[in-house]
Amino acid sequence: MPEHSTTVRDVSALRVARAGRVEKSDDPLRPFRLLDADGTEVAAVSEFLHYMLADDARPTTLRSYAYELLA
């Protein structure tokens, strides 16, 4: 296969299995949480986000991290 292919890949047909979701919470100490595919909170991620909040991370930053960890 050549190093640089000119073939264009149609990404509109790609399907990625849903592995979970990020959910907004009403708890100000845990404004976002990551849920696995079964809807169970991923405790290690929640703990990580909680420590970030304790270190003055903004809720929007926590949301971004949660989505990155979901990916």
CHARMM internal coordinates of N, CA and C (Angstrom, degrees):
IC EDIT
DIST 1 N 1 CA 1.4513
DIST 1 CA 1 C 1.5256
ANGL 1 N 1 CA 1 C 108.34
DIST 1 C 2 N 1.3236
ANGL 1 CA 1 C 2 N 117.52
DIHE 1 N 1 CA 1 C 2 N 134.06
DIST 2 N 2 CA 1.4614
ANGL 1 C 2 N 2 CA 119.55
DIHE 1 CA 1 C 2 N 2 CA -179.67
DIST 2 CA 2 C 1.5244
ANGL 2 N 2 CA 2 C 111.03
DIHE 1 C 2 N 2 CA 2 C -65.76
DIST 2 C 3 N 1.3113
ANGL 2 CA 2 C 3 N 114.31
DIHE 2 N 2 CA 2 C 3 N 153.15
DIST 3 N 3 CA 1.4671
ANGL 2 C 3 N 3 CA 119.05
DIHE 2 CA 2 C 3 N 3 CA -178.05
DIST 3 CA 3 C 1.5226
ANGL 3 N 3 CA 3 C 112.27
DIHE 2 C 3 N 3 CA 3 C -63.37
DIST 3 C 4 N 1.3095
ANGL 3 CA 3 C 4 N 117.07
DIHE 3 N 3 CA 3 C 4 N -39.59
DIST 4 N 4 CA 1.4615
ANGL 3 C 4 N 4 CA 121.79
DIHE 3 CA 3 C 4 N 4 CA -179.44
DIST 4 CA 4 C 1.5202
ANGL 4 N 4 CA 4 C 109.04
DIHE 3 C 4 N 4 CA 4 C -118.36
DIST 4 C 5 N 1.3057
ANGL 4 CA 4 C 5 N 116.05
DIHE 4 N 4 CA 4 C 5 N 103.46
DIST 5 N 5 CA 1.4524
ANGL 4 C 5 N 5 CA 121.40
DIHE 4 CA 4 C 5 N 5 CA -178.55
DIST 5 CA 5 C 1.5206
ANGL 5 N 5 CA 5 C 109.82
DIHE 4 C 5 N 5 CA 5 C -87.44
DIST 5 C 6 N 1.3166
ANGL 5 CA 5 C 6 N 116.49
DIHE 5 N 5 CA 5 C 6 N 145.75
DIST 6 N 6 CA 1.4625
ANGL 5 C 6 N 6 CA 121.35
DIHE 5 CA 5 C 6 N 6 CA 177.75
DIST 6 CA 6 C 1.5175
ANGL 6 N 6 CA 6 C 111.41
DIHE 5 C 6 N 6 CA 6 C -98.70
DIST 6 C 7 N 1.3293
ANGL 6 CA 6 C 7 N 117.57
DIHE 6 N 6 CA 6 C 7 N 2.52
DIST 7 N 7 CA 1.4525
ANGL 6 C 7 N 7 CA 121.87
DIHE 6 CA 6 C 7 N 7 CA 179.33
DIST 7 CA 7 C 1.5234
ANGL 7 N 7 CA 7 C 109.35
DIHE 6 C 7 N 7 CA 7 C -70.40
DIST 7 C 8 N 1.3258
ANGL 7 CA 7 C 8 N 115.59
DIHE 7 N 7 CA 7 C 8 N 131.43
DIST 8 N 8 CA 1.4597
ANGL 7 C 8 N 8 CA 121.21
DIHE 7 CA 7 C 8 N 8 CA 178.55
DIST 8 CA 8 C 1.5174
ANGL 8 N 8 CA 8 C 108.51
DIHE 7 C 8 N 8 CA 8 C -94.47
DIST 8 C 9 N 1.3036
ANGL 8 CA 8 C 9 N 115.95
DIHE 8 N 8 CA 8 C 9 N 126.62
DIST 9 N 9 CA 1.4621
ANGL 8 C 9 N 9 CA 121.02
DIHE 8 CA 8 C 9 N 9 CA -178.29
DIST 9 CA 9 C 1.5239
ANGL 9 N 9 CA 9 C 109.64
DIHE 8 C 9 N 9 CA 9 C -91.10
DIST 9 C 10 N 1.3165
ANGL 9 CA 9 C 10 N 116.59
DIHE 9 N 9 CA 9 C 10 N 130.53
DIST 10 N 10 CA 1.4626
ANGL 9 C 10 N 10 CA 122.18
DIHE 9 CA 9 C 10 N 10 CA 179.82
DIST 10 CA 10 C 1.5288
ANGL 10 N 10 CA 10 C 109.15
DIHE 9 C 10 N 10 CA 10 C -84.11
DIST 10 C 11 N 1.3277
ANGL 10 CA 10 C 11 N 116.44
DIHE 10 N 10 CA 10 C 11 N 96.91
DIST 11 N 11 CA 1.4625
ANGL 10 C 11 N 11 CA 120.25
DIHE 10 CA 10 C 11 N 11 CA -177.19
DIST 11 CA 11 C 1.5285
ANGL 11 N 11 CA 11 C 112.50
DIHE 10 C 11 N 11 CA 11 C -79.99
DIST 11 C 12 N 1.3223
ANGL 11 CA 11 C 12 N 117.87
DIHE 11 N 11 CA 11 C 12 N -11.05
DIST 12 N 12 CA 1.4688
ANGL 11 C 12 N 12 CA 119.71
DIHE 11 CA 11 C 12 N 12 CA 179.06
DIST 12 CA 12 C 1.5258
ANGL 12 N 12 CA 12 C 111.58
DIHE 11 C 12 N 12 CA 12 C -67.08
DIST 12 C 13 N 1.3248
ANGL 12 CA 12 C 13 N 117.16
DIHE 12 N 12 CA 12 C 13 N -19.67
DIST 13 N 13 CA 1.4604
ANGL 12 C 13 N 13 CA 120.99
DIHE 12 CA 12 C 13 N 13 CA 179.97
DIST 13 CA 13 C 1.5243
ANGL 13 N 13 CA 13 C 112.90
DIHE 12 C 13 N 13 CA 13 C -90.63
DIST 13 C 14 N 1.3265
ANGL 13 CA 13 C 14 N 118.05
DIHE 13 N 13 CA 13 C 14 N -5.18
DIST 14 N 14 CA 1.4617
ANGL 13 C 14 N 14 CA 120.55
DIHE 13 CA 13 C 14 N 14 CA -178.73
DIST 14 CA 14 C 1.5195
ANGL 14 N 14 CA 14 C 110.91
DIHE 13 C 14 N 14 CA 14 C -70.92
DIST 14 C 15 N 1.3199
ANGL 14 CA 14 C 15 N 116.03
DIHE 14 N 14 CA 14 C 15 N 140.42
DIST 15 N 15 CA 1.4669
ANGL 14 C 15 N 15 CA 122.31
DIHE 14 CA 14 C 15 N 15 CA 176.25
DIST 15 CA 15 C 1.5198
ANGL 15 N 15 CA 15 C 107.40
DIHE 14 C 15 N 15 CA 15 C -127.15
DIST 15 C 16 N 1.3142
ANGL 15 CA 15 C 16 N 116.38
DIHE 15 N 15 CA 15 C 16 N 125.41
DIST 16 N 16 CA 1.4592
ANGL 15 C 16 N 16 CA 121.80
DIHE 15 CA 15 C 16 N 16 CA 179.80
DIST 16 CA 16 C 1.5169
ANGL 16 N 16 CA 16 C 107.93
DIHE 15 C 16 N 16 CA 16 C -110.71
DIST 16 C 17 N 1.3167
ANGL 16 CA 16 C 17 N 116.17
DIHE 16 N 16 CA 16 C 17 N 129.87
DIST 17 N 17 CA 1.4668
ANGL 16 C 17 N 17 CA 120.19
DIHE 16 CA 16 C 17 N 17 CA 179.27
DIST 17 CA 17 C 1.5261
ANGL 17 N 17 CA 17 C 110.09
DIHE 16 C 17 N 17 CA 17 C -64.25
DIST 17 C 18 N 1.2972
ANGL 17 CA 17 C 18 N 116.09
DIHE 17 N 17 CA 17 C 18 N 138.50
DIST 18 N 18 CA 1.4606
ANGL 17 C 18 N 18 CA 120.61
DIHE 17 CA 17 C 18 N 18 CA 178.78
DIST 18 CA 18 C 1.5180
ANGL 18 N 18 CA 18 C 108.46
DIHE 17 C 18 N 18 CA 18 C -74.68
DIST 18 C 19 N 1.3261
ANGL 18 CA 18 C 19 N 116.10
DIHE 18 N 18 CA 18 C 19 N 122.53
DIST 19 N 19 CA 1.4627
ANGL 18 C 19 N 19 CA 120.96
DIHE 18 CA 18 C 19 N 19 CA -176.66
DIST 19 CA 19 C 1.5239
ANGL 19 N 19 CA 19 C 111.66
DIHE 18 C 19 N 19 CA 19 C -103.90
DIST 19 C 20 N 1.2939
ANGL 19 CA 19 C 20 N 118.15
DIHE 19 N 19 CA 19 C 20 N -3.91
DIST 20 N 20 CA 1.4508
ANGL 19 C 20 N 20 CA 121.68
DIHE 19 CA 19 C 20 N 20 CA -178.28
DIST 20 CA 20 C 1.5140
ANGL 20 N 20 CA 20 C 110.10
DIHE 19 C 20 N 20 CA 20 C 157.21
DIST 20 C 21 N 1.3271
ANGL 20 CA 20 C 21 N 115.00
DIHE 20 N 20 CA 20 C 21 N -162.77
DIST 21 N 21 CA 1.4717
ANGL 20 C 21 N 21 CA 118.91
DIHE 20 CA 20 C 21 N 21 CA 179.58
DIST 21 CA 21 C 1.5170
ANGL 21 N 21 CA 21 C 109.87
DIHE 20 C 21 N 21 CA 21 C -159.28
DIST 21 C 22 N 1.3143
ANGL 21 CA 21 C 22 N 115.02
DIHE 21 N 21 CA 21 C 22 N 161.27
DIST 22 N 22 CA 1.4593
ANGL 21 C 22 N 22 CA 122.30
DIHE 21 CA 21 C 22 N 22 CA 173.83
DIST 22 CA 22 C 1.5229
ANGL 22 N 22 CA 22 C 106.15
DIHE 21 C 22 N 22 CA 22 C -102.58
DIST 22 C 23 N 1.3154
ANGL 22 CA 22 C 23 N 115.21
DIHE 22 N 22 CA 22 C 23 N 135.20
DIST 23 N 23 CA 1.4620
ANGL 22 C 23 N 23 CA 120.63
DIHE 22 CA 22 C 23 N 23 CA -176.38
DIST 23 CA 23 C 1.5195
ANGL 23 N 23 CA 23 C 110.11
DIHE 22 C 23 N 23 CA 23 C -127.45
DIST 23 C 24 N 1.3375
ANGL 23 CA 23 C 24 N 116.00
DIHE 23 N 23 CA 23 C 24 N 135.94
DIST 24 N 24 CA 1.4628
ANGL 23 C 24 N 24 CA 120.96
DIHE 23 CA 23 C 24 N 24 CA 175.29
DIST 24 CA 24 C 1.5180
ANGL 24 N 24 CA 24 C 107.71
DIHE 23 C 24 N 24 CA 24 C -77.18
DIST 24 C 25 N 1.3313
ANGL 24 CA 24 C 25 N 115.31
DIHE 24 N 24 CA 24 C 25 N 141.80
DIST 25 N 25 CA 1.4555
ANGL 24 C 25 N 25 CA 121.24
DIHE 24 CA 24 C 25 N 25 CA -178.25
DIST 25 CA 25 C 1.5256
ANGL 25 N 25 CA 25 C 109.78
DIHE 24 C 25 N 25 CA 25 C -116.45
DIST 25 C 26 N 1.3151
ANGL 25 CA 25 C 26 N 117.35
DIHE 25 N 25 CA 25 C 26 N 157.25
DIST 26 N 26 CA 1.4658
ANGL 25 C 26 N 26 CA 121.58
DIHE 25 CA 25 C 26 N 26 CA 175.08
DIST 26 CA 26 C 1.5253
ANGL 26 N 26 CA 26 C 111.61
DIHE 25 C 26 N 26 CA 26 C -85.99
DIST 26 C 27 N 1.3269
ANGL 26 CA 26 C 27 N 117.24
DIHE 26 N 26 CA 26 C 27 N -5.14
DIST 27 N 27 CA 1.4568
ANGL 26 C 27 N 27 CA 122.64
DIHE 26 CA 26 C 27 N 27 CA -179.28
DIST 27 CA 27 C 1.5275
ANGL 27 N 27 CA 27 C 109.43
DIHE 26 C 27 N 27 CA 27 C -82.52
DIST 27 C 28 N 1.3488
ANGL 27 CA 27 C 28 N 118.83
DIHE 27 N 27 CA 27 C 28 N 115.06
DIST 28 N 28 CA 1.4645
ANGL 27 C 28 N 28 CA 120.20
DIHE 27 CA 27 C 28 N 28 CA -178.69
DIST 28 CA 28 C 1.5308
ANGL 28 N 28 CA 28 C 113.45
DIHE 27 C 28 N 28 CA 28 C -64.83
DIST 28 C 29 N 1.3284
ANGL 28 CA 28 C 29 N 117.67
DIHE 28 N 28 CA 28 C 29 N -20.39
DIST 29 N 29 CA 1.4595
ANGL 28 C 29 N 29 CA 120.35
DIHE 28 CA 28 C 29 N 29 CA 178.37
DIST 29 CA 29 C 1.5265
ANGL 29 N 29 CA 29 C 112.18
DIHE 28 C 29 N 29 CA 29 C -85.64
DIST 29 C 30 N 1.3196
ANGL 29 CA 29 C 30 N 116.80
DIHE 29 N 29 CA 29 C 30 N -12.89
DIST 30 N 30 CA 1.4717
ANGL 29 C 30 N 30 CA 122.40
DIHE 29 CA 29 C 30 N 30 CA 176.16
DIST 30 CA 30 C 1.5348
ANGL 30 N 30 CA 30 C 107.57
DIHE 29 C 30 N 30 CA 30 C -143.98
DIST 30 C 31 N 1.3469
ANGL 30 CA 30 C 31 N 115.90
DIHE 30 N 30 CA 30 C 31 N 74.31
DIST 31 N 31 CA 1.4684
ANGL 30 C 31 N 31 CA 119.17
DIHE 30 CA 30 C 31 N 31 CA -172.76
DIST 31 CA 31 C 1.5300
ANGL 31 N 31 CA 31 C 115.02
DIHE 30 C 31 N 31 CA 31 C -67.13
DIST 31 C 32 N 1.3348
ANGL 31 CA 31 C 32 N 117.35
DIHE 31 N 31 CA 31 C 32 N -23.68
DIST 32 N 32 CA 1.4625
ANGL 31 C 32 N 32 CA 121.59
DIHE 31 CA 31 C 32 N 32 CA 177.96
DIST 32 CA 32 C 1.5109
ANGL 32 N 32 CA 32 C 109.13
DIHE 31 C 32 N 32 CA 32 C -136.50
DIST 32 C 33 N 1.3224
ANGL 32 CA 32 C 33 N 115.24
DIHE 32 N 32 CA 32 C 33 N 148.98
DIST 33 N 33 CA 1.4610
ANGL 32 C 33 N 33 CA 119.28
DIHE 32 CA 32 C 33 N 33 CA 176.26
DIST 33 CA 33 C 1.5170
ANGL 33 N 33 CA 33 C 108.84
DIHE 32 C 33 N 33 CA 33 C -140.87
DIST 33 C 34 N 1.3115
ANGL 33 CA 33 C 34 N 114.18
DIHE 33 N 33 CA 33 C 34 N 152.73
DIST 34 N 34 CA 1.4583
ANGL 33 C 34 N 34 CA 121.43
DIHE 33 CA 33 C 34 N 34 CA 179.75
DIST 34 CA 34 C 1.5220
ANGL 34 N 34 CA 34 C 108.30
DIHE 33 C 34 N 34 CA 34 C -103.16
DIST 34 C 35 N 1.3229
ANGL 34 CA 34 C 35 N 115.45
DIHE 34 N 34 CA 34 C 35 N 127.66
DIST 35 N 35 CA 1.4562
ANGL 34 C 35 N 35 CA 121.25
DIHE 34 CA 34 C 35 N 35 CA 179.43
DIST 35 CA 35 C 1.5246
ANGL 35 N 35 CA 35 C 108.67
DIHE 34 C 35 N 35 CA 35 C -110.95
DIST 35 C 36 N 1.3349
ANGL 35 CA 35 C 36 N 116.23
DIHE 35 N 35 CA 35 C 36 N 141.65
DIST 36 N 36 CA 1.4684
ANGL 35 C 36 N 36 CA 119.67
DIHE 35 CA 35 C 36 N 36 CA 178.57
DIST 36 CA 36 C 1.5264
ANGL 36 N 36 CA 36 C 109.35
DIHE 35 C 36 N 36 CA 36 C -79.57
DIST 36 C 37 N 1.3044
ANGL 36 CA 36 C 37 N 116.92
DIHE 36 N 36 CA 36 C 37 N -175.92
DIST 37 N 37 CA 1.4659
ANGL 36 C 37 N 37 CA 122.08
DIHE 36 CA 36 C 37 N 37 CA -176.48
DIST 37 CA 37 C 1.5272
ANGL 37 N 37 CA 37 C 112.67
DIHE 36 C 37 N 37 CA 37 C -60.93
DIST 37 C 38 N 1.3397
ANGL 37 CA 37 C 38 N 117.00
DIHE 37 N 37 CA 37 C 38 N -25.63
DIST 38 N 38 CA 1.4690
ANGL 37 C 38 N 38 CA 121.09
DIHE 37 CA 37 C 38 N 38 CA 179.32
DIST 38 CA 38 C 1.5217
ANGL 38 N 38 CA 38 C 112.87
DIHE 37 C 38 N 38 CA 38 C -88.37
DIST 38 C 39 N 1.3469
ANGL 38 CA 38 C 39 N 117.26
DIHE 38 N 38 CA 38 C 39 N -2.86
DIST 39 N 39 CA 1.4572
ANGL 38 C 39 N 39 CA 121.22
DIHE 38 CA 38 C 39 N 39 CA -178.94
DIST 39 CA 39 C 1.5134
ANGL 39 N 39 CA 39 C 113.92
DIHE 38 C 39 N 39 CA 39 C 88.31
DIST 39 C 40 N 1.3321
ANGL 39 CA 39 C 40 N 117.14
DIHE 39 N 39 CA 39 C 40 N 10.67
DIST 40 N 40 CA 1.4538
ANGL 39 C 40 N 40 CA 122.40
DIHE 39 CA 39 C 40 N 40 CA 179.54
DIST 40 CA 40 C 1.5249
ANGL 40 N 40 CA 40 C 109.36
DIHE 39 C 40 N 40 CA 40 C -90.49
DIST 40 C 41 N 1.3103
ANGL 40 CA 40 C 41 N 116.19
DIHE 40 N 40 CA 40 C 41 N 134.72
DIST 41 N 41 CA 1.4627
ANGL 40 C 41 N 41 CA 120.76
DIHE 40 CA 40 C 41 N 41 CA 178.78
DIST 41 CA 41 C 1.5307
ANGL 41 N 41 CA 41 C 110.13
DIHE 40 C 41 N 41 CA 41 C -63.90
DIST 41 C 42 N 1.3300
ANGL 41 CA 41 C 42 N 116.16
DIHE 41 N 41 CA 41 C 42 N 135.41
DIST 42 N 42 CA 1.4575
ANGL 41 C 42 N 42 CA 121.51
DIHE 41 CA 41 C 42 N 42 CA 177.88
DIST 42 CA 42 C 1.5257
ANGL 42 N 42 CA 42 C 106.32
DIHE 41 C 42 N 42 CA 42 C -86.45
DIST 42 C 43 N 1.3285
ANGL 42 CA 42 C 43 N 115.63
DIHE 42 N 42 CA 42 C 43 N 102.72
DIST 43 N 43 CA 1.4674
ANGL 42 C 43 N 43 CA 121.98
DIHE 42 CA 42 C 43 N 43 CA -171.65
DIST 43 CA 43 C 1.5222
ANGL 43 N 43 CA 43 C 113.08
DIHE 42 C 43 N 43 CA 43 C -59.47
DIST 43 C 44 N 1.3182
ANGL 43 CA 43 C 44 N 117.68
DIHE 43 N 43 CA 43 C 44 N -40.97
DIST 44 N 44 CA 1.4700
ANGL 43 C 44 N 44 CA 120.20
DIHE 43 CA 43 C 44 N 44 CA -178.27
DIST 44 CA 44 C 1.5240
ANGL 44 N 44 CA 44 C 111.09
DIHE 43 C 44 N 44 CA 44 C -62.76
DIST 44 C 45 N 1.3241
ANGL 44 CA 44 C 45 N 117.11
DIHE 44 N 44 CA 44 C 45 N -38.22
DIST 45 N 45 CA 1.4688
ANGL 44 C 45 N 45 CA 120.57
DIHE 44 CA 44 C 45 N 45 CA 178.68
DIST 45 CA 45 C 1.5226
ANGL 45 N 45 CA 45 C 110.10
DIHE 44 C 45 N 45 CA 45 C -70.58
DIST 45 C 46 N 1.3180
ANGL 45 CA 45 C 46 N 117.58
DIHE 45 N 45 CA 45 C 46 N -41.24
DIST 46 N 46 CA 1.4633
ANGL 45 C 46 N 46 CA 120.96
DIHE 45 CA 45 C 46 N 46 CA 178.40
DIST 46 CA 46 C 1.5194
ANGL 46 N 46 CA 46 C 111.03
DIHE 45 C 46 N 46 CA 46 C -60.79
DIST 46 C 47 N 1.3151
ANGL 46 CA 46 C 47 N 116.19
DIHE 46 N 46 CA 46 C 47 N -41.35
DIST 47 N 47 CA 1.4620
ANGL 46 C 47 N 47 CA 120.36
DIHE 46 CA 46 C 47 N 47 CA 178.32
DIST 47 CA 47 C 1.5282
ANGL 47 N 47 CA 47 C 110.58
DIHE 46 C 47 N 47 CA 47 C -65.03
DIST 47 C 48 N 1.3170
ANGL 47 CA 47 C 48 N 116.98
DIHE 47 N 47 CA 47 C 48 N -43.40
DIST 48 N 48 CA 1.4605
ANGL 47 C 48 N 48 CA 121.82
DIHE 47 CA 47 C 48 N 48 CA 178.06
DIST 48 CA 48 C 1.5255
ANGL 48 N 48 CA 48 C 110.81
DIHE 47 C 48 N 48 CA 48 C -59.66
DIST 48 C 49 N 1.3325
ANGL 48 CA 48 C 49 N 117.27
DIHE 48 N 48 CA 48 C 49 N -47.08
DIST 49 N 49 CA 1.4674
ANGL 48 C 49 N 49 CA 121.01
DIHE 48 CA 48 C 49 N 49 CA -179.88
DIST 49 CA 49 C 1.5310
ANGL 49 N 49 CA 49 C 111.08
DIHE 48 C 49 N 49 CA 49 C -64.95
DIST 49 C 50 N 1.3176
ANGL 49 CA 49 C 50 N 116.50
DIHE 49 N 49 CA 49 C 50 N -36.16
DIST 50 N 50 CA 1.4694
ANGL 49 C 50 N 50 CA 120.58
DIHE 49 CA 49 C 50 N 50 CA 178.38
DIST 50 CA 50 C 1.5318
ANGL 50 N 50 CA 50 C 110.77
DIHE 49 C 50 N 50 CA 50 C -63.71
DIST 50 C 51 N 1.3318
ANGL 50 CA 50 C 51 N 116.44
DIHE 50 N 50 CA 50 C 51 N -42.64
DIST 51 N 51 CA 1.4679
ANGL 50 C 51 N 51 CA 119.91
DIHE 50 CA 50 C 51 N 51 CA 177.43
DIST 51 CA 51 C 1.5232
ANGL 51 N 51 CA 51 C 111.24
DIHE 50 C 51 N 51 CA 51 C -65.73
DIST 51 C 52 N 1.3208
ANGL 51 CA 51 C 52 N 117.12
DIHE 51 N 51 CA 51 C 52 N -36.72
DIST 52 N 52 CA 1.4647
ANGL 51 C 52 N 52 CA 119.62
DIHE 51 CA 51 C 52 N 52 CA 176.77
DIST 52 CA 52 C 1.5243
ANGL 52 N 52 CA 52 C 110.55
DIHE 51 C 52 N 52 CA 52 C -63.00
DIST 52 C 53 N 1.3227
ANGL 52 CA 52 C 53 N 116.50
DIHE 52 N 52 CA 52 C 53 N -41.58
DIST 53 N 53 CA 1.4612
ANGL 52 C 53 N 53 CA 120.87
DIHE 52 CA 52 C 53 N 53 CA 178.48
DIST 53 CA 53 C 1.5235
ANGL 53 N 53 CA 53 C 110.23
DIHE 52 C 53 N 53 CA 53 C -63.22
DIST 53 C 54 N 1.3219
ANGL 53 CA 53 C 54 N 116.92
DIHE 53 N 53 CA 53 C 54 N -39.26
DIST 54 N 54 CA 1.4652
ANGL 53 C 54 N 54 CA 121.05
DIHE 53 CA 53 C 54 N 54 CA 178.02
DIST 54 CA 54 C 1.5290
ANGL 54 N 54 CA 54 C 111.47
DIHE 53 C 54 N 54 CA 54 C -64.54
DIST 54 C 55 N 1.3324
ANGL 54 CA 54 C 55 N 116.66
DIHE 54 N 54 CA 54 C 55 N -25.84
DIST 55 N 55 CA 1.4592
ANGL 54 C 55 N 55 CA 121.59
DIHE 54 CA 54 C 55 N 55 CA 177.12
DIST 55 CA 55 C 1.5221
ANGL 55 N 55 CA 55 C 111.74
DIHE 54 C 55 N 55 CA 55 C -91.73
DIST 55 C 56 N 1.3225
ANGL 55 CA 55 C 56 N 117.24
DIHE 55 N 55 CA 55 C 56 N 21.73
DIST 56 N 56 CA 1.4732
ANGL 55 C 56 N 56 CA 125.22
DIHE 55 CA 55 C 56 N 56 CA 175.07
DIST 56 CA 56 C 1.5265
ANGL 56 N 56 CA 56 C 115.21
DIHE 55 C 56 N 56 CA 56 C 73.03
DIST 56 C 57 N 1.3223
ANGL 56 CA 56 C 57 N 118.06
DIHE 56 N 56 CA 56 C 57 N 23.88
DIST 57 N 57 CA 1.4630
ANGL 56 C 57 N 57 CA 119.84
DIHE 56 CA 56 C 57 N 57 CA 173.66
DIST 57 CA 57 C 1.5288
ANGL 57 N 57 CA 57 C 108.37
DIHE 56 C 57 N 57 CA 57 C -71.29
DIST 57 C 58 N 1.3054
ANGL 57 CA 57 C 58 N 116.33
DIHE 57 N 57 CA 57 C 58 N 142.88
DIST 58 N 58 CA 1.4640
ANGL 57 C 58 N 58 CA 120.95
DIHE 57 CA 57 C 58 N 58 CA 179.18
DIST 58 CA 58 C 1.5325
ANGL 58 N 58 CA 58 C 109.72
DIHE 57 C 58 N 58 CA 58 C -75.79
DIST 58 C 59 N 1.3127
ANGL 58 CA 58 C 59 N 117.96
DIHE 58 N 58 CA 58 C 59 N 152.07
DIST 59 N 59 CA 1.4679
ANGL 58 C 59 N 59 CA 120.70
DIHE 58 CA 58 C 59 N 59 CA 177.64
DIST 59 CA 59 C 1.5315
ANGL 59 N 59 CA 59 C 113.09
DIHE 58 C 59 N 59 CA 59 C -55.96
DIST 59 C 60 N 1.3243
ANGL 59 CA 59 C 60 N 117.57
DIHE 59 N 59 CA 59 C 60 N -34.80
DIST 60 N 60 CA 1.4594
ANGL 59 C 60 N 60 CA 119.58
DIHE 59 CA 59 C 60 N 60 CA 178.36
DIST 60 CA 60 C 1.5312
ANGL 60 N 60 CA 60 C 111.15
DIHE 59 C 60 N 60 CA 60 C -66.37
DIST 60 C 61 N 1.3248
ANGL 60 CA 60 C 61 N 116.93
DIHE 60 N 60 CA 60 C 61 N -32.37
DIST 61 N 61 CA 1.4621
ANGL 60 C 61 N 61 CA 121.11
DIHE 60 CA 60 C 61 N 61 CA 175.96
DIST 61 CA 61 C 1.5245
ANGL 61 N 61 CA 61 C 109.74
DIHE 60 C 61 N 61 CA 61 C -67.81
DIST 61 C 62 N 1.3221
ANGL 61 CA 61 C 62 N 116.85
DIHE 61 N 61 CA 61 C 62 N -41.81
DIST 62 N 62 CA 1.4630
ANGL 61 C 62 N 62 CA 121.13
DIHE 61 CA 61 C 62 N 62 CA 177.60
DIST 62 CA 62 C 1.5221
ANGL 62 N 62 CA 62 C 110.51
DIHE 61 C 62 N 62 CA 62 C -60.59
DIST 62 C 63 N 1.3060
ANGL 62 CA 62 C 63 N 115.69
DIHE 62 N 62 CA 62 C 63 N -41.66
DIST 63 N 63 CA 1.4658
ANGL 62 C 63 N 63 CA 120.07
DIHE 62 CA 62 C 63 N 63 CA 178.46
DIST 63 CA 63 C 1.5287
ANGL 63 N 63 CA 63 C 110.47
DIHE 62 C 63 N 63 CA 63 C -61.32
DIST 63 C 64 N 1.3171
ANGL 63 CA 63 C 64 N 116.51
DIHE 63 N 63 CA 63 C 64 N -45.44
DIST 64 N 64 CA 1.4601
ANGL 63 C 64 N 64 CA 120.60
DIHE 63 CA 63 C 64 N 64 CA 178.79
DIST 64 CA 64 C 1.5174
ANGL 64 N 64 CA 64 C 111.99
DIHE 63 C 64 N 64 CA 64 C -60.41
DIST 64 C 65 N 1.3311
ANGL 64 CA 64 C 65 N 116.63
DIHE 64 N 64 CA 64 C 65 N -45.11
DIST 65 N 65 CA 1.4637
ANGL 64 C 65 N 65 CA 120.50
DIHE 64 CA 64 C 65 N 65 CA 178.71
DIST 65 CA 65 C 1.5237
ANGL 65 N 65 CA 65 C 111.03
DIHE 64 C 65 N 65 CA 65 C -62.77
DIST 65 C 66 N 1.3245
ANGL 65 CA 65 C 66 N 116.57
DIHE 65 N 65 CA 65 C 66 N -40.76
DIST 66 N 66 CA 1.4657
ANGL 65 C 66 N 66 CA 120.04
DIHE 65 CA 65 C 66 N 66 CA -179.89
DIST 66 CA 66 C 1.5384
ANGL 66 N 66 CA 66 C 110.27
DIHE 65 C 66 N 66 CA 66 C -61.40
DIST 66 C 67 N 1.3446
ANGL 66 CA 66 C 67 N 116.72
DIHE 66 N 66 CA 66 C 67 N -43.01
DIST 67 N 67 CA 1.4620
ANGL 66 C 67 N 67 CA 118.82
DIHE 66 CA 66 C 67 N 67 CA 178.86
DIST 67 CA 67 C 1.5194
ANGL 67 N 67 CA 67 C 112.05
DIHE 66 C 67 N 67 CA 67 C -67.90
DIST 67 C 68 N 1.3232
ANGL 67 CA 67 C 68 N 117.46
DIHE 67 N 67 CA 67 C 68 N -34.85
DIST 68 N 68 CA 1.4757
ANGL 67 C 68 N 68 CA 119.94
DIHE 67 CA 67 C 68 N 68 CA 176.78
DIST 68 CA 68 C 1.5190
ANGL 68 N 68 CA 68 C 110.71
DIHE 67 C 68 N 68 CA 68 C -65.99
DIST 68 C 69 N 1.3307
ANGL 68 CA 68 C 69 N 116.82
DIHE 68 N 68 CA 68 C 69 N -41.09
DIST 69 N 69 CA 1.4621
ANGL 68 C 69 N 69 CA 120.03
DIHE 68 CA 68 C 69 N 69 CA 178.42
DIST 69 CA 69 C 1.5322
ANGL 69 N 69 CA 69 C 110.76
DIHE 68 C 69 N 69 CA 69 C -68.07
DIST 69 C 70 N 1.3055
ANGL 69 CA 69 C 70 N 117.41
DIHE 69 N 69 CA 69 C 70 N -31.44
DIST 70 N 70 CA 1.4627
ANGL 69 C 70 N 70 CA 121.16
DIHE 69 CA 69 C 70 N 70 CA 176.07
DIST 70 CA 70 C 1.5326
ANGL 70 N 70 CA 70 C 110.13
DIHE 69 C 70 N 70 CA 70 C -65.17
DIST 70 C 71 N 1.3267
ANGL 70 CA 70 C 71 N 115.32
DIHE 70 N 70 CA 70 C 71 N -40.27
DIST 71 N 71 CA 1.4718
ANGL 70 C 71 N 71 CA 119.68
DIHE 70 CA 70 C 71 N 71 CA -179.02
DIST 71 CA 71 C 1.5069
ANGL 71 N 71 CA 71 C 110.21
DIHE 70 C 71 N 71 CA 71 C -66.38
END
COOR INIT
IC SEED 1 N 1 CA 1 C
IC BUILD
